[in-house]
Amino acid sequence: MISRRDFLQVSMAASALVGTSGFGNWARLAAQQSLSQDQLLEFDTYGNISLIHVTDIHGQLKPIYFREPSVNIGVGANKGHVPHITGADFRKAYGIADGSPSAYALTHDDFSVLAQAYGRVGGLDRVATIINAIRADRPDALLFDGGDTWHGSYTCHHTAGQDMVNVMNALKPDAMTFHWEFTLGSERVQEIVESLPFAALGQNIFDAEWDEPAELFKPYKFFERGGAKVAVIGQAFPYMPIANPGWMFPEYSFGIRDENMQAMVDEVRSAGADLVVVLSHNGFDVDKKMAGKVQGIDVILSGHTHDALPEPVLVGKTHIIASGSNGKFVSRVDLDVRDGQLMGLRHKLIPVFSDVIAPDPAVAQLIEAERAPFKDQLAEVVGQTDTLLYRRGNFNGTWDDLICDALLSEREADIAMSPGVRWGPSLVPGDDITREDIWNVTSMSYGAAYRSEMTGEFIKVILEDVADNIFNPDPYYQQGGDMVRIGGMGYRIDISKPQGERISEMTLLRTGELIDPSKSYVVSGWASVNEGTEGPMIWDVVEDHIRKQGTVSLAPNTSVQVAGV
């Protein structure tokens, strides 16, 4: 396997750029001169089959900034293992030089400075260029979309996902699976899926009434490539009715369904599959456990947890590929499949540096056409930021600190809650905050900002439940995103404790008093899964708050004390 050499040769070639040139336009030009498109796409073609994987694009058509997490804690058997290492530990594990392009792409340290040097990432017109280059080298390469595609932006919301559908169709995927797509509602999902020119897969998407496989979604599809028979099995997000509003898609049930996955693997093997690929939206730790339980899977293309890993992780004989999020990376996987089995694999995680990768003209034109009806609304400047705004991290991110501040102020609440979702681009200090930026971190089909009274006891129950979704040692019980973000209140969490015992020292920040279990507090939040939730839309709440602030400056958030790591 040469994946580390392939990816990291770029980093080593340009590792001194930031140290010698600082930041700004000159540094970006230097980065372009030393870091070329040919370097990023360089690959020693191998074997007879190529797979291309993108996942968790979350409606992002244009180049963005996206900071990787500084805190990503693993528990149980996954403690201290990738993807649950960050920063310097991650760079050490993969031999990544500080300040290099790979350091910028894969870790969080010095993000604002490195962002000035290396620019934005992603953009589906740049992704198209990479896909086209791979197809030029391997014309019958298979392209797979891991889901969370028709969600997460202003245009995606206002077109009910159609902007993303149109652009993704232009990339010509061979199959996709699903998660946030279902929050468009069952009718809209059916309308889109029936129109797709490629396979919609999910072996674990069942009819809720009859507990039988849903007819709209096939469990797998066969492809003939390189003289071999490739079976691709879809695995949608297992916990849809828990993490998202089940009333939006009552016809469907989900779950991991290991036994059915094993039956599907056995079925495709019996039908002559030489290679078995699972296109998954389980999340990385769930994929690792599934790989250990289900026999006969060669490759899992992993999604949902937004992890970006420059090498596959091997569990038994199963290779797990993690391709990041927001259009920031494209994975290429070349396989040697002979005599009915996988003989070898080479992989490259390609960072989509937007100043280096040339946009595909046709896709760039299509993107502009999709955005044109909303151009003025997208571009309107609401304020500025002096603070790096990011979302990723187990306990807090500055975007959610800002959202919580908006809820506290605009909704006159004692305590604010913002869901621990992982999607949403970053902004660097000095950036304008546009309406598009706000929608990039708030857009969803159930964005009402509620205001209600909750007892201290009930608030603790919420925190304990969410904590168990993240820190249960069994990955199959990790059903959430990151920890719910809290404004106006601090607490201590011991992740080594069992459910019900992790949260303590809950404190109302404005008074310094401990939260009284029997007392009621005014709580404002958003993204409730309860049907009929009332309140203004969260994007309007945040926009109103930012307009009043003018320039956003956030103090470091030290309100959560973490133990048991």
C-alpha positions, -999 to 999 in steps of 0.1 A, spaced: 0 0 0 13 35 -9 -14 57 4 8 75 29 35 82 3 9 93 -23 -8 118 1 21 131 21 45 138 -7 25 169 -13 28 180 23 66 175 25 71 194 -8 54 225 6 59 221 43 79 253 48 55 277 30 39 293 61 72 295 80 88 315 52 60 336 39 36 342 67 1 348 52 -18 367 27 -21 368 -11 17 363 -17 16 331 4 -14 319 -15 4 324 -48 34 306 -34 12 278 -24 -2 276 -59 33 275 -74 45 247 -51 13 228 -48 0 220 -82 -31 202 -94 -9 176 -110 6 169 -76 -27 166 -59 -40 142 -85 -9 121 -90 -16 84 -85 1 52 -96 -28 35 -112 -33 0 -98 -53 -31 -103 -84 -33 -124 -111 -13 -105 -113 23 -92 -138 37 -67 -144 74 -61 -160 84 -28 -175 117 -16 -198 121 14 -215 145 37 -214 174 13 -242 192 32 -254 214 4 -220 231 -2 -217 240 -38 -190 267 -34 -155 267 -19 -155 272 19 -133 271 50 -137 240 72 -118 236 104 -113 200 117 -121 193 154 -97 200 182 -116 176 205 -127 141 192 -128 117 222 -130 80 217 -143 57 243 -141 20 250 -121 1 225 -118 32 203 -101 53 229 -69 68 214 -74 53 180 -82 72 147 -103 91 141 -102 100 178 -69 117 178 -65 154 168 -39 181 162 -3 173 169 -12 137 178 -28 132 144 1 148 126 25 126 144 5 94 137 7 101 99 40 119 97 25 152 87 47 183 89 35 213 109 22 241 87 20 219 56 -10 217 33 -19 184 49 -17 199 84 -42 226 72 -65 201 56 -65 175 83 -60 193 117 -71 224 135 -39 240 148 -31 275 135 -62 272 113 -67 310 107 -31 316 96 -30 285 74 -63 294 59 -48 327 48 -19 308 31 -38 279 15 -72 294 9 -106 277 7 -114 241 1 -141 223 -17 -165 235 -44 -183 209 -65 -169 223 -97 -134 215 -83 -147 181 -72 -159 176 -107 -124 183 -120 -109 156 -97 -136 131 -107 -130 138 -144 -92 133 -140 -97 100 -123 -121 89 -151 -97 100 -177 -72 76 -161 -98 49 -154 -128 55 -176 -150 30 -158 -143 42 -123 -174 40 -100 -185 72 -81 -204 69 -49 -221 95 -28 -223 86 9 -254 109 17 -261 141 36 -261 158 3 -295 174 -2 -293 195 31 -274 223 47 -276 256 27 -298 285 18 -303 273 -18 -308 237 -8 -335 247 17 -353 270 -8 -352 245 -36 -361 215 -14 -328 199 -24 -331 204 -61 -300 225 -65 -279 196 -51 -297 170 -71 -291 189 -103 -254 194 -96 -248 159 -83 -265 145 -114 -240 163 -135 -212 145 -117 -228 112 -127 -227 91 -95 -233 54 -97 -251 51 -63 -259 70 -31 -272 63 4 -290 86 28 -295 105 61 -305 142 63 -322 137 29 -352 122 48 -358 155 66 -372 169 34 -402 146 41 -412 113 26 -431 127 -3 -402 149 -15 -377 121 -10 -398 97 -31 -402 124 -58 -364 129 -60 -354 92 -57 -378 82 -85 -361 108 -108 -325 98 -100 -304 84 -129 -284 63 -105 -291 38 -77 -306 48 -43 -294 21 -19 -302 12 17 -304 -24 29 -315 -11 62 -344 11 50 -376 -8 58 -413 -3 55 -423 7 91 -457 -10 90 -447 -43 75 -410 -45 86 -401 -54 51 -374 -38 28 -387 -6 14 -394 -10 -23 -381 25 -32 -346 17 -20 -328 -13 -33 -304 -31 -9 -276 -34 -34 -265 -31 -71 -241 -50 -92 -215 -34 -115 -192 -51 -140 -158 -35 -139 -124 -47 -149 -135 -82 -157 -149 -85 -121 -184 -84 -106 -187 -56 -80 -216 -56 -55 -223 -23 -37 -246 -25 -6 -262 6 8 -264 14 45 -284 45 54 -281 63 88 -294 37 113 -309 61 139 -331 84 118 -362 85 140 -340 92 171 -317 118 158 -342 134 134 -380 139 135 -396 106 128 -429 123 119 -413 135 87 -408 100 74 -433 78 93 -434 52 65 -398 41 71 -378 23 98 -340 19 99 -316 4 123 -282 -12 117 -297 -46 108 -265 -66 110 -282 -98 103 -298 -85 71 -264 -70 61 -249 -104 65 -277 -119 45 -271 -93 17 -234 -100 17 -240 -138 14 -266 -132 -13 -243 -111 -35 -215 -135 -29 -237 -164 -40 -246 -144 -71 -210 -142 -81 -197 -110 -65 -159 -108 -67 -158 -76 -46 -183 -64 -19 -184 -27 -11 -206 -11 16 -216 25 9 -223 35 45 -237 63 66 -232 46 99 -204 67 113 -168 54 116 -170 36 149 -202 19 140 -186 8 107 -157 -6 126 -179 -27 148 -201 -38 118 -169 -48 100 -160 -71 129 -195 -87 130 -204 -91 93 -181 -114 73 -173 -109 36 -172 -71 32 -141 -60 13 -145 -22 16 -166 2 36 -169 37 23 -177 54 56 -198 86 62 -218 105 88 -191 114 113 -171 136 89 -138 119 96 -110 124 71 -83 98 72 -53 96 48 -51 58 51 -77 31 53 -83 14 86 -83 -24 84 -107 -45 105 -102 -82 98 -102 -82 60 -124 -51 56 -108 -18 46 -127 13 59 -123 45 40 -132 79 56 -135 108 31 -143 139 52 -172 163 45 -184 194 29 -167 186 -4 -133 191 12 -119 157 1 -123 131 -26 -112 95 -20 -97 74 -48 -95 37 -42 -78 14 -67 -83 -23 -62 -68 -55 -77 -96 -80 -79 -87 -114 -93 -99 -150 -90 -130 -139 -71 -112 -119 -43 -95 -87 -34 -58 -91 -39 -46 -56 -31 -57 -19 -26 -42 15 -30 -59 47 -17 -55 84 -18 -74 110 1 -73 140 -22 -77 175 -5 -97 198 -27 -76 230 -24 -98 254 -43 -70 278 -53 -51 248 -68 -78 227 -85 -92 244 -116 -130 244 -117 -148 223 -143 -164 250 -166 -197 231 -172 -203 224 -135 -192 259 -125 -218 273 -149 -245 250 -135 -237 260 -99 -240 297 -108 -273 290 -125 -286 272 -94 -276 301 -72 -286 330 -95 -322 334 -83 -309 338 -47 -278 359 -55 -288 391 -36 -300 372 -5 -269 350 -3 -245 379 -6 -261 403 19 -236 412 46 -251 409 81 -220 417 101 -183 408 106 -163 385 128 -132 390 148 -133 354 160 -127 322 141 -161 307 137 -162 269 135 -185 241 147 -166 208 151 -157 195 185 -172 172 211 -184 200 234 -185 233 218 -177 254 187 -177 291 183 -205 291 157 -227 274 184 -215 298 211 -227 326 188 -260 308 182 -265 303 219 -258 339 226 -284 348 200 -310 326 217 -302 339 252 -305 375 240 -332 374 213 -354 349 232 -348 363 267 -338 329 281 -318 318 311 -302 288 292 -298 281 255 -293 248 237 -279 243 202 -278 208 187 -244 191 184 -245 187 146 -212 184 128 -221 202 95 -213 239 88 -183 257 73 -160 280 91 -152 317 89 -118 332 97 -112 365 116 -119 395 95 -145 378 73 -178 393 66 -208 373 78 -233 370 50 -268 356 51 -255 325 33 -229 319 61 -257 319 87 -278 295 67 -248 272 62 -248 265 99 -286 266 106 -304 254 75 -329 226 81 -365 218 76 -373 220 114 -355 251 124 -380 267 148 -364 284 179 -385 273 208 -388 289 242 -401 269 272 -396 262 308 -376 233 320 -367 221 355 -331 217 365 -338 180 368 -351 177 332 -321 197 318 -298 172 335 -318 143 319 -313 159 285 -275 163 290 -272 127 303 -291 113 273 -271 132 248 -238 123 265 -247 86 264 -254 90 227 -217 101 223 -198 83 250 -215 49 254 -186 24 251 -206 4 226 -206 22 192 -241 7 184 -255 29 212 -238 61 199 -268 76 182 -261 113 183 -237 139 168 -216 159 193 -227 171 227 -256 195 228 -241 230 231 -251 250 261 -253 288 266 -258 305 299 -249 274 319 -217 255 328 -213 219 339 -188 191 345 -189 159 325 -170 127 334 -172 106 303 -159 75 321 -191 73 342 -222 54 332 -254 71 320 -270 92 347 -237 99 365 -217 118 339 -231 153 345 -226 174 376 -219 209 389 -245 225 366 -242 262 372 -262 292 360 -235 315 347 -251 348 352 -255 342 389 -229 316 397 -256 295 415 -259 258 411 -289 247 390 -317 236 413 -333 203 402 -367 215 413 -366 250 399 -378 259 364 -356 278 340 -365 295 307 -347 275 280 -345 284 243 -332 261 217 -338 249 181 -341 218 160 -365 201 182 -377 167 169 -412 173 183 -439 179 158 -456 213 161 -427 231 177 -433 269 175 -410 299 174 -391 321 149 -367 304 126 -332 301 140 -316 318 110 -337 349 117 -328 349 154 -291 346 146 -293 373 119 -311 397 142 -285 392 169 -255 396 146 -269 428 131 -271 443 166 -236 432 174 -221 445 142 -188 428 148 -188 394 165 -161 389 192 -164 358 213 -144 350 245 -130 315 249 -157 291 262 -145 275 294 -180 265 307 -176 228 302 -152 209 324 -142 175 310 -130 146 331 -124 109 326 -107 112 292 
